[in-house]
Amino acid sequence: MKLKNPKKNNNMEMHRVTSSQLESIGWENDTLRVAFLSGSTYEYANVRNSLFQEMLNARKPSAVFNAKIKSHPSDYPFTKL
């Protein structure tokens, strides 16, 4: 499910991650921003800080993202920036 009115916070702190798919991730106010190596950036709503921290500390952050966020679009509405 896509968000109709995405948050446009260009000041969100982004953290580089070691991943085959993700370049960096950021979190603020239950919004996760994901910058992909492909150049696309998306924001996902309703993401708790604990899930962001799990991604940030994971050996494979893209595996956490795919299993817990991307595979549940009704729980985490998204938009492409």
C-alpha positions in Angstrom: 0.0 0.0 0.0 1.5 3.3 -1.0 1.3 6.4 1.2 -0.7 9.3 -0.3 1.2 12.1 1.4 4.7 11.0 2.2 6.8 12.9 4.7 9.5 14.9 2.9 12.1 15.2 5.6 15.4 15.7 3.8 17.2 16.1 7.1 16.7 12.5 8.3 20.0 11.1 9.4 21.0 8.2 7.2 23.3 5.4 8.2 25.3 3.4 5.6 24.9 -0.3 5.8 26.8 -3.3 4.4 24.3 -4.9 2.0 23.9 -6.3 -1.5 20.7 -4.2 -2.0 20.7 -1.3 0.5 23.0 1.7 0.6 21.7 3.4 3.7 18.8 3.6 6.1 17.3 6.2 8.4 14.5 6.4 10.9 12.5 9.2 12.4 9.0 9.3 14.0 8.1 5.8 13.0 9.2 6.4 9.4 11.9 4.3 7.9 13.8 5.7 4.8 15.7 3.2 2.7 18.1 4.2 0.0 18.8 1.3 -2.4 22.1 0.8 -4.3 19.9 1.1 -7.5 19.5 4.8 -6.7 15.8 4.6 -5.6 14.7 5.8 -2.1 11.5 4.8 -0.3 9.9 5.7 3.0 7.9 3.1 5.0 5.4 4.2 7.7 4.6 2.5 11.0 8.2 1.2 11.5 9.2 1.1 15.2 12.7 2.1 16.2 13.4 -1.4 17.4 12.9 -2.8 13.9 15.2 0.0 12.5 17.8 -0.9 15.1 17.5 -4.6 14.2 18.2 -3.7 10.5 21.0 -1.4 11.5 22.8 -4.0 13.6 22.0 -7.0 11.4 24.7 -8.9 9.5 22.3 -8.8 6.5 20.1 -5.8 6.8 18.4 -6.5 3.5 17.3 -9.9 4.8 15.6 -8.2 7.8 14.1 -5.6 5.5 12.7 -8.2 3.0 11.3 -10.6 5.7 9.8 -8.0 8.1 8.9 -4.9 6.1 8.8 -5.4 2.3 6.8 -8.7 2.6 4.1 -6.8 4.7 3.0 -3.8 2.6 -0.3 -3.5 4.4 1.5 -3.1 7.8 4.2 -0.7 6.4 2.7 1.6 3.7 5.4 3.0 1.5 6.1 5.7 -1.1 8.9 6.3 -3.5 10.7 9.6 -3.0 
